[in-house]
Amino acid sequence: MSQKNNYGLSRVIPSNVKREVRQRCKFGCVICGFPIYDYEHFNPEFKDLKDEHKSEGITLLCPNCHRQKTNSEIPIEDIINYNKNPYCANNKYIKGKFNFKKDESLIIKFAGSTYSNLDSVINIGSTSVLSICKSENKYEPFLLSGSFYDTSGKMTLIINRNNWVSNINQWDIEKVGSGIKIRESKSKVVLDIKINHNKEVVINRIQMQYKKVFLDGNKDSLKIFSEGKMLMEISNCQMSSARVGIQIGNEHENKDFVNKTTNFNIDN
């Protein structure tokens, strides 16, 4: 496929224009809501575009709907109408699934540290932020579940046994490869989660408020705060073969959060 059209315009769409398209289309295919999509020029077609990429002339189409549009199975009039009334705008959420290899334990790289063979990577009180379990079905892979929030405590992403759901009331949600990046504002990424080789979950960025606890993590370390006071900073640790990796507060009582974790360098 040519990288330029007949007018010499590059096929590469500027990142700010892509973001405007995602925000308008509510982060999924405008026809079916699927979160894996192409940026499709429809008004005008890319071959007829003369000067610059404009967000109002671009929409989001999943590979299947894109192919149907290319084959004229979906008329351009329908594309225009779907673009005005995106699927996800009516359903208020987008959803997808993480795919993992069967018969392999998941490796979790959470903000600078590595965890494996755990029931839960991190608990806040009795709530697991990120947990792993082995499926009862021997033909299914390990199952990932989690609950993520933004800096104001609003839910951003729920993972339930590898299936994920995100509400569309985010500033930006970007499906990047097999992962997801959620922004609260242009300069604030509250969650950056990636899946490598279908067996490794990598969280390179998290900024999250849950009750009295605030998590601030990047690719090198995780800082844990309670009521504005930093409890600890965790980096470059490895933990395996334990029930819970990090326990913040008493998992059986809803009292003030006091860190109970005593050892982060466990590798059995």
C-alpha positions, 0 to 999 in steps of 0.5 A: 500500500502506497504511503502517499496519495496522488497529491503527495500527502503522507498516510501517517495521521498526526497523533493529535488528529488521531486523538480527536477521532478517538474522542469523537468516536468514543474509542471503538468502531463506530458500527460495532464498538470493537476496540481494535480499529483502523483510522478510516478516511471517509470524507473525502477518501484518502486518495482524494485528500489534498492538503491535510488530515482532518479529524472530522473526515476520519472515523474508526472502523474495526478490520471487519467493518473496514473490509465491508466498507472497502468492498462497498457492502456498507455504503458511505451514507451509512458510514456517515450516519454511524460516525454521527452516532457511534456505537459506544456513545449509546452503550457507554462502554467499550469492551475487549479481551486479553488473550494468554497462552494456555498452560503458562503462569502469568508473569506480572511486571507491576511498576518496576517489580516482577510477580509470579505464582500469586493469587493477588499482586496487590490488595488494598484492604480486602479489595484486590487491585490485580489478581490471578487464578488458574481456570477450572477448565484445563483448556483455558489459560490463567485468568487475570482480574483487576479494578483500576481507578483514576486520581479522583477514584472513578473507575477506569478499567475492570478486568474480569477473568481476562475480559475487560470493560472501560467506561467511555467517560475518559479523556482518552482511551487508546488501544496500543497493540495488545494493551491499553493506555488511559489518560485523564488529561493530555499529560496524565496517563492513569493506566498503561497496561501491556501484554507481551508474548501472551504471557506477560502483563506489564503495567508501566504507569498507574496513578490511582486513588482507591478509598484512602490509598493512592498508587503512583507507579511508573516503569521503575517503581511504585509509590504508595500513599495514604491520606497524603503521606507516603507509606513506602516505595517499591522497586526492582523486587521479585516475588513468587509463590505467595498468596498476596504480593503487597497488602495495604491495610488489614484485609479483614477490617475496614480500618485506617490503612496501615501497611502490613507488608514486611518482605518484598524479596521473596522468590521460592 
